[in-house]
Amino acid sequence: MDTMKAILERRSIRKYREKSVSDEIIRELLKAGMYAPSAGNQQPWDFIVVKNKESLNKIPEFHPYSNMIKEVNVAIIVCGNLEKENIKDFWVQDCSAATQNILLAAHSMDLGAVWLGVYPDDDRVKGVREMFNLPNHIIPLSIIPVGYPAENKSIPDRYKEDSVHYEQW
């Protein structure tokens, strides 16, 4: 898929068909995340692959916008690993880039996905931390449910010339 096409057509998908995402595809999505740019090439991320249906069904107990996760067979939690961080506080940007790469890769494979923000919401961070036994140096940034879409979304025109400034404000 053409890069611009993937960027412009990717939508947040919240309805999924009952079809499982294969382990090979999950590996490819993780690989896409690991190829994201990072400050100083520090790659301060770790990923949790969640396939256990009971775990997926419990996430909405602490994340109020995650009910769609009950419809998928896999979700990827993108976490910042402070022990891998060489440049302080850039883990957020780095893990955000990894999240976006996973979303774009999913779209390019005709999958649907949505970015569920975790960090910096304390309740969501605590929920993920407790549920998945995260050590203190691991901070969950996002949860990405992945599945085969059961909805089609139109492509809005988001380009706004008045948001562009040349040379100075």
Buried (B, 14 or more C-beta within 10 A) or exposed (E): BEEEEBEBBBBEBBEBEEEEBEEEBBEBBBEBBBEBEBBEEBBBBBBBBBBEEEBBEBBBEBBEEBEBBBBBBBBBBBBBBBEBBEBEEBBBBBBBBBBBBBBBBBBBBEBBBBBBBBBEEEEBBBBBBEBBEBEEEBBBBBBBBBBBBBEEBEEEEEEEEEEEEEEEE
